[in-house]
Amino acid sequence: MNYFKVSQTHKIYYEVCGNQGAEPILFVHGGPGSGFSEHDKRFFNFDKQKVVFFDQRGASKSIPFGSIIENTTQDLVNDINKLLDYLEIDNVILFGGSWGTTLGLVYAIQNPNRIKGLLLRGIYLGNKESNEHYLNGGVKKEFPKIWERFSKNVPKESQLSIPKYFLEKMTNSSPTEKKHFSYEWAFYEISIFKKNITKREVEGILEQIPYESLSIMEAHYLSNVCFLEENYILKNLEKINHIPIKIVHGKEDAICPLKFAIELNSKLKNSELFILNGGHSDSEPEIEKKIIEILNNNVW
């Protein structure tokens, strides 16, 4: 097990896979809090590619599990620099999905000299509009029953926003309540992340993923609008206009609507947007195929 100490509190788990002599690719997982999985390795050809995988602070195999102490977007950006320095990697092609696009873009804006190219799947801009869509009824029309199940966990008389209420329950309640609110948060997300997903499929996925770290981390980050100045990414795109960027986005993405990918692409000077059939999941057939194609063709 490879652990790297990034602070007095946190050790992050990482793996370096594939051809050690090849140009490095950095895989940045979503969530926040989901960690990377063995399934994520399917995108890569380890005979020809060197890939760095890591679990962000508090996520999956990183220690301490589910910890939101010293856990902000800037902390995660700093951790990437520390990890790359430790591995003696000067620059990378960065591939991130969902929250991984947010963190990847923030990292690139702050460290443009370390990024050779960006592959971004399921654009999430980490701004108020994106958060409002996801957590304040933006999916209600398309998924009324799922929205009702999720939102009814917050009493009408509560003065707290949905993420703040869930976060309060996940940090300051009984073990039974913590588990309930963690499960309900993750159930909501997985229920809308892929086209035509069944309840049974959702329950099966939740048995396989570290949903407790996913739920508490997402509630923590979204309660704080991702610890970013409003529209930080859109305001700083000139810093990455020289970097070649490929954007892959599902036409029916319910978590991160297509309009955000279109907006980002329209404001970049060196990007290409691929709009494909599918929702938010990278397992949607067209999305998965396009990601593999871009990585294999090494368009950078």
N, C-alpha and C positions, 0 to 999 in steps of 0.2 A: 504494500500500500504506500503510495507516494503522497506525503504531506509536506506542505511548505508553510512555514509560519510567517504570516503577514502582519500580525500585531500581537500585543500581549494577550489578547483575547482569542484571536482567530487563527486557525490553521486551515488552509484550503487543500482539498484533494485534487490531484491532477494526474493525467496520463499523457505520455508522448508515444504515439503509435506510428507505425509505418516505416518508410524508407528514410533513415536518419540523414542521408545525404541530399534529400529533396528540399525544395523550397517550402518553408513552413506555412501551414494554414492554422489559424486559431479559431476554434469552435466556441461560440458564445451562446450559452443556453438561455431559454426564456424563463418566464415566470413573472417576476423574480421568484427564486426559490425552488424551481423544479429540478435543478441539477441536470447533468447529461446522463444518457443511458446507453446501454449496448446497442440499442436500436438506432441511435444517432450515427453509429459508425458505418451504417449501410451506404451512406452518401459517398464514401471515399474509397479510393483504390490504394491500399497501403503498400502495394508494390512500387507505386510511382509517387506517392504523396506522404509527407510527414505532417501529422496533425496533432495539435496540442488541445486536449480536452481538460476542462477544469470545472469544479463545482464552486460557484460563488459563495461568499461568506454566508454561513448558516444553512446552505442548501445541501440536501442529499447527504453525501459522505463527508462533507466538511464539518469541522468541529469548532465550537459547540453547535449541535444540530438545532436549527430553528431559531438561532439567537439573533435578535434585532438590535443588540447592543453594538455600538460603533459600526452601524450598518447603513451606509448611505451610498448614493450613486458615486460620489467622489471617492469614497473608500474603495469601491469596486474598480473604478478607473485606476486608482493608485496600485491596487493589487495586480492588475494586468501588467503594469510596468515592472513591478517587482518580480513577477513570475517570468516575464520575458528576459529580464536582466539575469535572473538566476539560471535560466536555460541558455543564456548567451545567444539570444535571438535578437537581431537588430530590427528587422521588419517582417511583416506578415501579410498574408491575405486573410482578412477577417470575415467569417461567415456567421451571421447571427439571425435568429428568428424571433419574431414577436418582441418581448422585452429585450431580447438579444439585439434587435435592431436599434432600440433606444440606447442601450449601453454601448453598442458598437459605434453608433454615430457620435455619441458624446466623447468616447475614447478617441475616435479619429479626429474630431474637432480640436481636441487638446493635444493630440500627438500625431499630427499629419505626417511627420517624417518617418513614422514607424509602420505606416499602412501602405501597402502596394496596391491593394484593391479591396473593395467591399462587395460581398454578396449578402443581400438583405431580403428576408422572407417574412411577409406579414407585418407591414410597417405600423409601428406604434410610436407616436411622437412624444409621449410623456407629457402632454399638455392638458389643460382643463377640459377642452372639447373632447379629447380622446377618452378621458376618465369619465366625463358625464355620460357619454354614449354607453360605456360599459357598465357603469354602476348607478345610473340614475334613470333607467327606463328606456334607454335607446333600443334595447332588444325586445321590449314588451310586445310590440305589434306582431313580430315574427314568431316569438316564443312565449305566448302569454302564460301558459301553465308553468314553464320553467322559471319565468320572472316572478310569478306569484309565490312559488315554493321558496325562492331565494329571498325575496323582499319581505315576506311575512315573518322572517326571523327577527326583524327589527320592529319593536312595538311602535305603534303610531304616535304615542306620546313621547317617544325618545327625542331628545334634542341633538343627538349625534347623527352624523352622516352614516350611510351604510358601512363603508370601510372602517370608520372609527368605532362603530358599535361592535362589529365583528372582531376588530382588534382588541377592544376592551374585554370581550368574552374569551378570546383566545389567550389572553395574558393574565387576566385576573378573575378566574372562576374555577369551579371544581373540575377535576379531570374529565368527568362525564360531559360537562358543558363544553370544555375545550375541544374534546373530540367531536362533539356534535357540530359546533360552529366551523371547525376546520373541514369536516366532511361536507357540510352544506355549501361552503364557499367553493370547494373544488368541484363538487357535483354540478354547480351552476356553470362553471367555466367549461368543463368537459362536455356538458350537455349541448353547448352551442358552438363548439370549436370545429365540428366536422359535419358535413351535409348528411342528413338522414341517419344520424347515429341513434341507436336504440338505448333504452334505459339499461338493458342488460350489458351492452357494450360499455356504457359509462361506468357501471358498477365493476366490471372486469378491469377496466383501466385503473380505477381507484385502488384496486387490490395490488396493483403492480408498481405504483409510483409513490414517492415520499410526499403525500399530499399535505401532511402537517406543516412541512417547511414551505411548501408552495403557498398554502393559504395564509399563514401568518406573515410571510414576507410580502406577498401581494397586498394584504391589508395594510401593512406597515408602510410600504412604498406609496400606495395609492392614497392613503390618508395624508401623505406629505407631498402630493403631486410630484412624486419621483425625485424630490429634493432638487428640483431644477427651477431656475427662473422661468417664468412663463414664456413659452415658445423659444426656449434656449436653442434648440436644434435649428429651427427655421431661421433664427436670427444670425446664426454663425456658419451658414453653409459656404460662404466665400472661402473659408479656411480649408475646405475639402474639395473645391471645384476642380482641382487638378487630378484628383483620384478617380480612376475608373470605377464606376458603381453599377452593379446589376441588381435590379429590384424584381422580386417574384411575389405576386400577390393574387390571392383567390378572389374571383369575381363576386362570390357570395359570402365573403368573410363577414361574420356577424360580430366578432369581437373587435376587429380593427377594420372598419369600413374602407372600401377601395378608395374613397375620395382622399384619404390621407396619403396613400401611396401616389396618387395622381398629383396632389399638391406638392409633395416632396420632389418628385421627378421633374415637375415643371420649373422648380426653382434651382435645380442643379444644372451644371453645364456639361458634365461628362458622365451622364447616367443613361441607362436603358431600362424601360419598364416592361415586364412580361405579365400580362393579365390573363389568368388561366381559369378554367372551370374548377370550382372547388371552394371550400370554406377557409378556415384559419389553419387547419392542421397541415403539417408537412407530409402527412401520409396520404393526402389526396393524390390520386394517380398522376394527374398532369403536373401538379406542383413538384412532387417527388422526382418525376422524370426530368423536368427542366433544371432542377437543382443539380442533379447528377451530371446532366449534359454540360452545364456551365463549368462545374468543377473539373470534369474530365477534359474539356477542351482547353482548360487553362487560358482563358481569354485575356488574362492580364500579362 
